[in-house]
Amino acid sequence: MTLDTVKHATETPDIDQPWAELGLKQDEYERVREILGRRPTGAELAMYSVMWSEHCSYKSSKVHLKQFGEKAPQSDALLVGIGENAGVVDVGQGYAVTFKVESHNHPSYVEPYQGAATGVGGIVRDIIAMGARPIAVVDPLRFGAADHPDTKRVLPGVVSGIGGYGNCLGLPNIGGETVFDACYQGNPLVNAGAIGVMRHEDIHLAKASGSGNKVILYGARTGGDGIGGASILASETFDEAKPSKRPAVQVGDPFQEKLLIECTLEAFAEKLVVGIQDLGAAGLSCATSELASNGSGGMRVELDDVPLRDSTLSPEEILMSESQERMCAVVEPSKVERFLAICEKWDVTATVIGEVTDGDRLEIFWHGEMIVDVDPRTVAHDGPVYERPYARPAWQDALQADDANKLARPADADELRAQVLQLVSSPNQASKSWITGQYDHFVQGNTVLAQPEDSGMIRIDEDTNLGVAIATDGNGRFTKLDPYTGAQLALAEAYRNVAATGAKPLAVSDCLNFGSPEDPAVMWQFAEAIRGLADGCLEMGTPVTGGNVSLYNQTGEAAIHPTPVVAVLGVIDDISRRTPIAFADEGHLIYLLGDTKEELGGSAWSQVVHDHLGGLPPAVDLDREKLLAEILISASRDGMVDAAHDLSDGGLIQALVESCLRGGKGARIVVPDGVDPFVLLFSESAGRAIVAVPRSEELRFNDMCGARGLPATRIGVIDGTEIDIQGQFSIPLSELKVAHEETIPAILA
């Protein structure tokens, strides 16, 4: 075997290379040369450029993300934490659940359908790679102004892509949210989450160990989609005649992914796999370098053996391709034949492309020449680490001083009623059934709760009724007003949503969406949000198991609102004791749990009625959040409540409308003495929920709340066919239904 390409790189140090076009800074390129002791080959340059990118290396965020490890709470449930494809938690009875949230923001703006579809496909493969069977997906989404023409281009494509891919996989979509704000106009946020279940002994990790073990690439053939800037690396001479018009966004095939899932799980069941890695961002560059660097030796790869669907691809393009539905497995030689037979059974293309070596190098060959000779750790783990400058922006004080509590309030009961209808019919508070109706919630038959419930819930054991719940939340408006508090409010809301359904919160995954890290104001927002989330998770006892950072979400100089999306996973021993949001039983009493304060900064009311963003977000009391969660979980388990709904966007009136419409029953609400009806209805104070208590359970419920010190105020009763705020106004459910349900279809018609 000759060493012509690597040797040529050694002998020609002065050849110009397109490092800048590939996104490397000059000092980064010089660092690559220093590591190698020579200039990189074209293939090596391609690998370093993508693996050292912001998306793959977290080079601007690492210094802050380490807080999730440094401040991690002690957790008996955590089985696999940060650093693997997805986190894994123990949910009891020998079951482990893996979950993760990631972003596919930029591709979804360029090509909404495929961008969103392949976002679902990628997160599902992360779950498979842990050894789990995927059981559900969730999708937190953010779009520009609802009435903007481009939203009508992006949103239907994204929703269709999510539904099309997930429905074909047979995975229920059980949660997420859809938010509209002009700040996301040029940068929609398409975050995708997935959950998988396995037995403890079935957990798999991404590592290549055992000299002589074979590296098998299986799944779809490799094409030219998703290469991006690497397509200019056509050859050492960068031939301008080389075909380069390749799709920038990956193209997904959910039917191929379904075969990949079944094939992989059967191989796991027969104990054929030593290590495994899905091919997502950076394709083979990532899979080979990460498997090798996490293992005990090196790796040798024959790139000629990679099955292609485009014979014109250069080796650099093969290494960079992000073609979907592909995975890499490390298999002992004696088990290769059986592994390949399983792949053939499922009609999955599989090829041995290399083997684990007893050295410490990643060596890749093409047409008999060595084109890559690197220490894999330098590619996968030893990229640049930046301590970007950050500073509280000069405008932050003025933003917080612009107090939303001073905005003009309704002058009388008629105006209060009109503003309620204005709120519940606004795009963010209106029903999202036009969107969620395109997703299959109940495929597989184990969905217990799905949108618009507070959290999605899935049964994972039919005999014992063991289940898990997941909620995703984030409020960019709150986080812009105060990034530290905003991140904790996202955590608190997701935690509260899980508890409201009766599940005990266990762990967190996150998707951190921010603007350019080169802007000190954005980096301050990022640093503060990380600090807030890490401190909050420590106090709540919910470790961060992994997640994703998405930066450069901005158009020109205008960044999106800082948007940390937090996913909380919880466990429920018996899904038959779950609590829905619906007010379904007349005569049940409505209790408001928690304290209501005059907190309107960043509220839905301030946005809808006044188009205003300013002041401070609601205060966070994490001890109160934990107490509220304990009450909600206990009340659910012991049959003391028949419905529960957290209070968040839109405050009490929004929660009442949703619970009443969901159950088809009205409510009579009495405003407590000395309480401003406007504040009661529209405040967004955290740490609150409403519950429906059967009269037979009222004494027991009050005793529990009183003994634990949680404020519980009886504010009404489920009754009739309207929401009657006594002494103020009433609105028939029929009128609320029209206002709530017709907004989104009308906008997108």
C-alpha positions in Angstrom: 0.0 0.0 0.0 1.5 3.3 -1.0 1.4 6.5 0.9 1.3 8.8 -2.1 -1.4 11.3 -0.9 -0.1 11.8 2.6 3.4 11.7 1.3 2.5 14.4 -1.3 1.0 16.5 1.4 4.3 16.2 3.4 6.4 17.1 0.3 4.3 20.1 -0.8 3.8 22.3 2.3 3.1 25.5 0.3 0.1 24.4 -1.8 -2.9 26.7 -1.2 -5.8 25.0 0.4 -9.4 26.3 0.7 -9.5 26.2 4.5 -11.4 29.5 4.7 -14.1 28.4 2.3 -14.6 25.4 4.5 -15.3 27.5 7.5 -11.9 27.2 9.3 -10.2 30.3 10.7 -6.5 30.8 9.8 -5.3 29.9 13.3 -7.4 26.7 13.2 -5.9 25.7 9.9 -2.4 26.4 11.4 -3.3 24.3 14.4 -4.3 21.4 12.0 -0.8 21.7 10.4 0.8 21.7 13.8 -1.1 18.6 14.9 -0.2 16.7 11.7 3.4 18.1 11.4 2.5 18.9 7.7 -0.3 20.3 5.7 -3.4 18.2 5.6 -4.5 16.2 2.6 -7.8 17.3 1.0 -9.6 14.5 2.8 -8.1 15.4 6.2 -8.9 19.1 5.6 -12.5 18.2 4.9 -12.7 16.1 8.1 -11.2 18.7 10.4 -13.2 21.5 8.9 -16.6 19.8 9.6 -15.6 18.2 12.9 -14.2 21.5 14.2 -17.3 23.4 13.1 -19.6 25.0 15.6 -22.2 22.3 15.0 -20.0 19.4 15.7 -17.3 20.6 18.1 -19.3 23.1 20.3 -16.1 25.2 20.3 -17.9 28.4 21.5 -20.1 26.7 24.0 -17.9 24.0 25.6 -16.6 26.3 28.3 -20.1 27.0 29.5 -21.7 23.6 28.9 -19.2 22.0 31.4 -21.4 23.5 34.2 -23.9 20.7 33.4 -21.3 18.3 34.7 -19.8 20.4 37.4 -23.2 21.1 38.9 -24.9 17.8 38.1 -27.2 16.7 40.9 -26.8 13.2 42.4 -29.3 10.9 40.6 -29.8 7.2 41.1 -31.8 7.2 37.8 -29.0 8.4 35.5 -27.4 5.5 33.6 -25.7 7.3 30.7 -25.0 11.1 30.7 -23.6 13.7 28.5 -21.1 12.6 25.8 -23.0 9.8 24.1 -25.6 9.8 21.4 -28.4 10.3 23.9 -28.8 10.2 27.7 -30.3 7.1 29.4 -32.3 7.0 32.7 -33.6 4.1 34.8 -37.4 4.1 35.0 -37.7 1.0 37.1 -38.7 -2.7 36.5 -35.4 -3.2 34.6 -36.4 -0.7 31.9 -34.2 2.2 30.7 -35.4 5.1 28.6 -33.2 7.2 26.3 -34.2 10.6 25.1 -32.7 13.7 23.4 -33.7 16.9 21.6 -31.7 18.4 18.7 -32.1 21.1 16.1 -32.5 21.2 12.4 -33.1 24.9 12.1 -31.2 26.1 9.1 -31.9 23.2 6.7 -35.6 23.6 7.5 -35.6 27.2 6.3 -33.9 26.3 3.1 -36.0 23.3 2.3 -38.8 23.0 4.9 -40.1 19.5 4.1 -36.7 17.6 3.9 -35.1 19.8 6.6 -37.8 18.8 9.1 -38.1 15.2 8.0 -34.4 14.5 8.3 -34.4 16.2 11.7 -36.8 13.6 12.8 -34.8 10.8 11.1 -31.5 12.0 12.7 -32.8 12.1 16.3 -34.4 8.7 15.9 -31.1 7.2 14.9 -29.5 8.7 18.0 -32.0 6.7 20.0 -31.4 3.5 18.0 -27.7 3.9 18.5 -28.1 3.6 22.3 -29.7 0.2 21.8 -33.3 1.3 22.3 -36.5 0.9 20.3 -37.9 4.4 19.5 -41.4 4.8 20.9 -42.3 8.4 20.3 -41.2 11.8 19.0 -41.9 15.4 20.0 -41.4 18.6 18.0 -40.9 22.1 19.6 -41.3 24.6 16.7 -40.8 28.4 16.3 -41.8 30.4 13.3 -41.9 34.0 12.2 -45.0 36.2 12.4 -48.0 34.0 11.7 -49.4 36.3 9.0 -46.0 36.8 7.2 -46.0 35.4 3.7 -42.8 33.3 4.3 -44.4 31.6 7.3 -46.9 30.2 4.9 -44.0 28.8 2.9 -42.1 27.4 5.8 -44.7 26.1 8.3 -46.7 23.8 6.1 -43.5 22.2 4.7 -42.1 21.7 8.1 -45.3 20.2 9.5 -45.7 18.0 6.5 -42.1 16.8 6.8 -42.4 16.0 10.5 -45.7 14.2 9.9 -44.6 12.4 6.8 -41.4 11.0 8.2 -42.7 10.2 11.7 -46.0 8.7 10.5 -44.1 6.5 8.0 -41.9 5.3 10.8 -44.9 4.4 12.9 -43.8 6.6 15.8 -46.5 8.7 17.6 -45.9 12.4 17.9 -47.0 13.2 21.4 -45.7 16.6 22.3 -43.9 19.9 21.5 -45.3 23.3 20.9 -45.6 25.9 18.1 -44.7 29.5 18.7 -44.9 32.5 16.4 -42.7 35.6 16.7 -41.2 38.0 14.2 -37.7 37.4 15.6 -37.8 33.9 14.0 -38.8 35.2 10.6 -35.5 34.3 8.8 -34.6 31.6 11.3 -37.4 29.2 12.2 -36.5 26.8 15.0 -37.2 23.2 14.1 -36.2 21.2 17.1 -36.9 17.4 17.2 -36.9 15.1 20.2 -37.3 11.3 20.5 -37.7 8.7 23.2 -36.7 5.1 23.2 -37.0 2.2 25.6 -34.7 -0.9 26.3 -33.7 -3.2 29.1 -30.7 -2.1 31.2 -28.5 -4.8 29.7 -29.2 -3.6 26.1 -27.5 -0.2 26.4 -24.9 0.3 23.6 -22.2 2.9 23.3 -20.3 4.6 20.5 -16.9 3.0 20.7 -14.7 0.8 18.5 -12.8 -1.7 20.6 -11.1 -5.0 19.9 -8.3 -5.2 17.3 -9.4 -7.0 14.2 -13.1 -6.3 14.7 -14.8 -5.2 11.5 -16.3 -1.8 10.8 -19.6 -2.2 8.9 -21.4 0.6 7.2 -25.1 -0.3 6.7 -28.3 1.4 5.6 -28.8 3.7 2.6 -26.1 4.2 0.0 -24.0 7.3 0.2 -25.0 10.2 -2.0 -24.1 13.8 -2.5 -26.8 15.4 -0.3 -25.9 17.5 2.7 -22.3 18.0 1.8 -22.4 21.8 1.7 -19.0 23.5 1.5 -17.1 20.3 1.3 -18.1 19.8 -2.3 -15.4 22.3 -3.3 -12.9 19.6 -2.2 -13.2 17.8 -5.5 -9.6 16.9 -5.6 -6.2 18.1 -4.6 -6.4 20.4 -7.6 -9.9 21.5 -6.9 -11.1 20.9 -10.4 -13.7 23.5 -11.3 -15.3 21.1 -13.8 -16.2 18.7 -11.0 -20.0 18.3 -10.6 -20.9 20.3 -7.5 -24.6 21.1 -7.8 -25.6 18.8 -5.0 -28.6 19.3 -2.6 -27.5 21.3 0.4 -30.2 19.7 2.6 -30.3 16.0 3.3 -33.0 13.9 1.6 -34.8 11.4 3.9 -36.4 8.1 3.2 -38.5 7.0 6.3 -39.2 3.5 4.8 -35.4 2.9 4.7 -35.1 4.2 8.3 -37.9 1.8 9.4 -35.9 -1.1 7.9 -32.8 0.2 9.6 -34.5 0.3 13.0 -35.7 -3.3 12.8 -32.4 -4.6 11.4 -30.4 -2.8 14.1 -32.7 -4.1 16.9 -32.4 -7.7 15.7 -28.6 -7.4 15.6 -28.7 -6.0 19.2 -31.0 -8.9 20.3 -28.4 -11.4 19.0 -25.5 -9.6 20.8 -23.7 -9.0 17.5 -22.6 -5.4 18.0 -19.5 -4.2 20.0 -20.0 -0.5 19.2 -22.3 1.6 17.1 -22.7 5.1 15.8 -25.3 6.7 13.6 -24.2 8.8 10.7 -25.6 12.3 11.1 -23.8 15.6 10.9 -20.4 15.1 9.3 -21.3 11.7 8.1 -18.5 9.2 7.9 -16.0 11.8 9.2 -17.9 11.9 12.5 -18.7 8.2 12.7 -15.2 6.9 12.1 -13.3 9.5 14.2 -15.7 9.2 17.1 -15.8 5.4 17.1 -12.1 5.2 16.9 -11.4 7.9 19.5 -13.8 6.4 22.0 -12.4 2.9 21.6 -9.2 1.2 22.6 -7.3 1.3 19.3 -7.2 2.8 15.9 -9.1 2.2 12.7 -8.4 1.4 9.1 -11.0 2.3 6.5 -11.2 1.4 2.8 -13.3 4.2 1.3 -13.6 2.4 -2.0 -15.9 -0.1 -0.3 -18.5 2.5 0.7 -21.7 1.8 -1.3 -22.5 4.9 -3.4 -25.5 6.1 -5.2 -23.4 8.7 -7.0 -20.3 7.3 -8.7 -18.9 10.8 -9.3 -18.3 11.5 -5.6 -14.8 12.4 -4.6 -13.3 10.8 -1.4 -13.7 14.1 0.4 -17.4 14.2 -0.5 -17.9 10.6 0.6 -16.4 11.5 4.0 -18.5 14.6 4.2 -21.8 13.4 2.9 -24.7 13.6 5.3 -26.9 11.1 3.4 -29.5 9.9 5.8 -30.5 6.4 7.1 -26.9 5.2 7.6 -25.2 3.6 10.6 -21.7 2.2 11.5 -21.3 -0.9 13.6 -18.3 -2.6 15.0 -18.6 -6.4 14.8 -16.4 -9.3 15.8 -15.1 -11.2 12.8 -16.9 -14.4 13.8 -20.3 -12.5 13.9 -19.9 -10.6 10.6 -21.6 -13.2 8.5 -24.7 -13.3 10.8 -24.8 -9.5 10.9 -24.7 -9.2 7.2 -27.4 -11.9 6.9 -29.7 -9.9 9.2 -29.1 -6.8 7.0 -30.0 -8.9 3.9 -33.2 -10.1 5.6 -34.3 -6.6 6.1 -33.1 -5.5 2.6 -30.5 -3.2 4.2 -27.3 -2.6 2.2 -24.3 -3.5 4.4 -20.6 -3.5 3.7 -17.4 -4.1 5.7 -15.4 -0.9 5.1 -12.6 -1.4 7.6 -11.4 -2.8 10.9 -10.2 -1.8 14.3 -6.4 -1.8 14.6 -4.1 -2.1 17.6 -2.6 1.3 16.8 -3.8 4.8 17.6 -4.4 6.2 14.2 -7.4 6.6 11.9 -6.1 5.6 8.5 -8.4 5.9 5.4 -7.5 4.7 2.0 -8.8 5.5 -1.5 -7.7 3.7 -4.7 -4.8 2.2 -2.9 -3.5 5.4 -1.4 -3.6 6.6 2.2 -5.6 9.8 2.1 -6.1 10.2 5.9 -3.6 9.5 8.7 -4.6 11.2 11.9 -5.0 10.7 15.6 -8.8 10.4 15.8 -9.1 12.3 19.0 -7.7 15.4 17.4 -10.6 15.2 14.9 -13.4 14.2 17.2 -12.6 15.7 20.6 -9.6 18.0 20.5 -11.0 20.8 18.4 -10.6 24.5 19.3 -12.1 25.8 22.5 -13.1 29.5 22.5 -13.8 31.7 25.5 -15.7 34.2 23.5 -16.0 37.6 25.0 -19.4 38.3 26.5 -21.0 41.3 28.1 -24.4 42.4 29.3 -25.9 44.4 26.4 -26.2 48.1 26.8 -29.9 47.9 26.0 -30.8 45.3 28.7 -31.4 47.8 31.5 -33.7 49.9 29.3 -35.6 46.7 28.2 -36.1 45.7 31.8 -37.1 49.2 32.9 -39.9 49.2 30.3 -42.3 47.7 32.8 -45.2 45.7 31.3 -47.1 46.1 34.5 -47.7 49.8 33.6 -49.4 49.1 30.3 -53.0 50.2 29.9 -55.4 47.7 31.3 -59.1 47.1 30.4 -61.3 49.9 31.5 -64.3 47.8 32.3 -65.8 44.3 32.2 -66.7 44.5 28.5 -63.1 45.4 27.6 -61.8 42.6 29.8 -64.1 40.2 28.0 -62.9 41.5 24.6 -59.3 41.1 25.6 -59.9 37.5 26.7 -61.2 36.7 23.2 -58.3 38.6 21.6 -55.9 36.5 23.7 -57.4 33.0 23.1 -57.7 33.7 19.3 -54.1 35.0 18.9 -51.8 32.7 17.0 -49.7 31.6 20.0 -52.7 30.9 22.2 -55.0 29.5 19.6 -55.5 25.8 19.0 -52.7 24.1 17.1 -54.9 21.2 16.0 -54.4 22.2 12.3 -50.7 21.3 12.9 -50.9 18.5 15.4 -53.7 16.8 13.5 -51.2 16.0 10.7 -49.3 13.8 13.2 -50.3 10.3 14.2 -50.6 10.4 18.0 -51.8 6.9 18.6 -49.8 4.5 16.3 -48.5 1.5 18.2 -51.4 1.8 20.6 -49.4 2.9 23.7 -50.0 6.6 23.6 -51.7 7.7 26.8 -51.6 11.5 26.5 -50.7 13.7 23.5 -51.2 17.3 22.3 -52.7 19.4 23.7 -52.2 17.8 27.1 -49.6 19.2 29.4 -47.1 16.4 28.6 -47.1 13.5 26.2 -47.3 10.1 27.9 -46.4 6.6 26.6 -47.0 3.2 28.2 -43.9 1.1 28.1 -45.1 -2.1 29.8 -48.6 -3.5 29.1 -48.6 -5.8 32.1 -47.7 -3.3 34.8 -48.8 0.0 33.1 -45.4 1.6 33.7 -45.2 4.7 31.6 -43.1 7.8 30.8 -44.0 11.4 30.1 -42.2 14.1 28.3 -42.7 17.9 28.0 -40.7 20.5 26.1 -40.9 24.1 26.9 -39.1 27.4 26.3 -40.0 31.1 26.3 -37.7 33.3 24.2 -39.5 36.5 25.4 -38.8 35.6 29.1 -35.2 34.7 28.2 -34.6 38.0 26.4 -35.8 39.9 29.4 -33.6 37.9 31.7 -31.6 35.0 30.3 -30.8 33.4 33.7 -34.4 33.5 34.9 -35.8 32.7 31.4 -33.9 29.4 31.3 -35.1 28.4 34.7 -38.7 29.3 33.8 -38.4 26.9 30.8 -37.1 24.2 33.1 -39.8 24.9 35.7 -42.6 24.9 33.1 -41.5 21.5 31.6 -41.1 20.1 35.1 -44.6 21.3 36.0 -46.1 20.0 32.8 -44.8 16.5 33.5 -46.0 16.6 37.1 -49.4 17.9 36.2 -50.1 14.6 34.3 -49.0 12.6 37.4 -45.5 11.6 36.4 -42.3 12.2 38.5 -39.7 14.3 36.7 -36.3 12.5 36.4 -34.0 14.2 33.9 -33.5 16.9 31.3 -32.4 17.2 27.7 -32.1 20.6 26.1 -31.8 22.4 22.7 -30.1 25.8 23.1 -31.0 28.1 20.2 -29.1 31.4 20.1 -27.7 34.0 17.7 -24.1 34.5 16.7 -21.5 33.6 19.4 -19.2 36.3 17.9 -21.7 38.9 19.3 -20.8 39.6 23.0 -24.4 40.3 23.8 -25.5 36.9 22.4 -22.7 35.1 24.3 -23.8 36.9 27.5 -27.4 35.6 26.9 -26.0 32.1 26.3 -23.7 32.1 29.4 -26.5 33.4 31.6 -29.0 30.9 30.3 -26.6 28.0 30.8 -25.8 29.2 34.3 -29.5 29.5 35.1 -30.3 26.0 33.7 -27.4 24.3 35.4 -28.3 26.0 38.8 -31.9 25.1 38.3 -31.3 21.4 37.4 -29.1 21.1 40.5 -31.8 22.5 42.7 -34.6 20.4 41.0 -32.5 17.2 41.1 -32.9 16.7 37.3 -29.5 16.0 35.6 -28.9 17.2 32.1 -28.3 14.0 30.1 -27.4 15.7 26.8 -28.8 17.9 24.1 -27.8 20.3 21.4 -26.5 23.8 20.8 -27.6 25.7 17.7 -25.9 29.0 17.1 -25.8 31.7 14.4 -29.6 31.8 14.4 -29.9 35.3 13.0 -30.6 37.4 9.9 -27.9 40.1 9.4 -27.3 41.7 12.8 -30.7 40.7 14.2 -30.6 37.6 16.4 -33.5 35.5 17.4 -34.7 35.8 21.0 -32.5 33.5 23.1 -34.5 30.3 23.1 -33.4 27.5 25.4 -35.8 24.6 24.9 -35.9 22.3 27.8 -37.3 18.7 27.7 -38.1 17.0 31.0 -38.7 13.2 31.1 -40.7 11.7 33.9 -41.9 8.3 35.0 -45.4 7.1 36.2 -45.9 3.8 37.8 -49.4 3.3 36.6 -50.6 5.2 33.5 -54.2 4.5 34.4 -53.8 7.1 37.2 -52.7 9.8 34.7 -54.3 13.3 35.0 -55.6 14.9 31.8 -56.4 18.7 31.4 -60.1 18.3 30.5 -62.8 19.5 32.7 -65.2 16.7 32.1 -67.4 16.3 35.2 -69.9 18.9 36.3 -69.9 19.7 39.9 -66.2 19.2 40.4 -64.5 22.0 42.2 -61.8 24.2 40.6 -58.8 25.0 42.7 -56.0 27.4 41.9 -52.7 26.2 43.4 -49.9 28.7 44.1 -49.6 32.4 44.4 -50.8 34.9 41.8 -48.8 38.1 41.7 -48.8 41.1 39.4 -46.4 39.7 36.8 -47.0 40.7 33.2 -43.4 41.1 31.8 -43.1 39.1 28.6 -46.7 37.8 29.0 -49.0 36.8 26.3 -51.3 39.6 27.2 -48.6 42.2 26.8 -47.7 40.8 23.4 -51.2 40.3 22.0 -52.9 43.4 23.3 -49.9 45.9 23.3 -47.3 44.3 21.0 -44.9 45.0 23.9 -41.8 43.3 25.3 -40.3 44.7 28.4 -40.0 44.6 32.1 -39.0 41.5 34.1 -40.3 38.0 33.6 -42.1 36.2 36.4 -40.0 35.3 39.4 -38.8 31.7 39.9 -39.2 29.8 43.1 -37.8 26.3 42.5 -38.7 25.1 46.0 -42.3 26.0 45.3 -42.1 24.3 41.9 -41.0 21.1 43.6 -43.7 21.3 46.2 -46.4 21.9 43.6 -45.1 18.9 41.6 -45.2 16.7 44.7 -48.8 17.8 45.3 -49.9 17.2 41.7 -48.2 13.7 41.6 -49.7 12.7 44.9 -53.1 13.9 44.0 -53.0 12.0 40.7 -51.8 8.8 42.3 -54.3 8.9 45.1 -57.3 9.9 43.0 -57.9 13.3 44.5 -58.0 15.2 41.2 -59.7 14.4 37.9 -58.0 17.1 35.9 -55.0 19.4 36.2 -53.5 22.0 34.0 -50.4 24.1 34.6 -50.6 27.9 34.3 -48.1 29.5 31.9 -48.6 31.4 28.6 -51.8 33.3 28.8 -52.3 32.7 32.6 -55.4 31.5 34.3 -57.9 32.4 31.6 -55.9 30.5 28.9 -55.8 27.4 31.1 -59.5 27.6 31.9 -60.4 28.0 28.2 -58.2 25.0 27.2 -59.6 22.7 30.0 -63.2 23.7 29.4 -63.0 23.2 25.6 -61.1 19.9 26.0 -63.8 18.5 28.3 -66.8 20.3 26.8 -67.9 21.7 30.1 -68.1 25.3 31.3 -66.9 26.9 34.6 -68.2 29.4 37.1 -65.3 31.4 38.6 -65.5 33.6 41.6 -62.9 36.3 41.9 -61.5 36.1 45.5 -62.0 39.2 47.6 -59.4 41.9 47.2 -58.1 40.4 43.9 -58.0 42.4 40.7 -59.9 40.3 38.1 -57.5 41.4 35.4 -54.4 40.2 37.3 -56.1 37.0 38.3 -56.9 36.2 34.6 -53.8 37.4 32.8 -50.8 37.2 35.2 -48.2 34.6 34.3 -46.8 34.0 37.8 -44.9 30.7 37.8 -45.5 27.7 40.2 -49.2 27.6 39.6 -51.8 25.1 38.3 -55.5 24.5 38.3 -57.1 21.2 39.3 -60.6 19.7 39.3 -61.4 18.1 42.7 -64.4 15.8 43.2 -66.4 17.1 46.1 -65.8 13.8 47.9 -62.1 14.5 47.8 -62.1 18.2 48.8 -61.4 17.7 52.5 -58.6 15.3 51.8 -57.1 17.5 49.1 -57.2 20.6 51.3 -55.6 18.7 54.2 -52.8 17.6 52.0 -52.1 21.1 50.6 -52.4 22.7 54.0 -50.1 20.2 55.6 -47.4 20.8 53.0 -47.8 24.5 52.9 -49.1 25.0 49.3 -51.6 27.8 48.8 -54.8 26.2 47.4 -57.7 28.5 46.6 -61.2 27.3 45.6 -62.1 29.6 42.7 -65.1 27.9 41.1 -66.9 24.9 39.9 -67.3 23.0 36.6 -70.7 23.8 35.4 -72.8 24.8 32.4 -71.8 25.7 28.8 -69.9 28.9 29.3 -67.0 30.4 31.3 -68.6 32.8 33.7 -66.3 35.1 35.6 -68.9 36.1 38.1 -69.4 39.9 38.5 -67.4 40.5 35.3 -68.5 38.7 32.1 -69.4 35.3 30.6 -68.5 33.8 27.3 -70.3 30.7 25.8 -68.0 27.8 25.0 -69.4 27.9 21.4 -68.0 31.4 21.0 -64.7 30.4 22.6 -64.4 27.4 20.4 -64.7 29.5 17.2 -62.2 32.0 18.5 -59.7 29.3 19.7 -59.9 26.9 16.7 -60.3 29.0 13.6 -57.3 31.2 13.8 -54.5 29.0 12.5 -56.5 27.4 9.6 -57.6 31.0 8.5 -54.0 32.3 8.6 -52.7 29.3 6.6 -55.6 28.9 4.2 
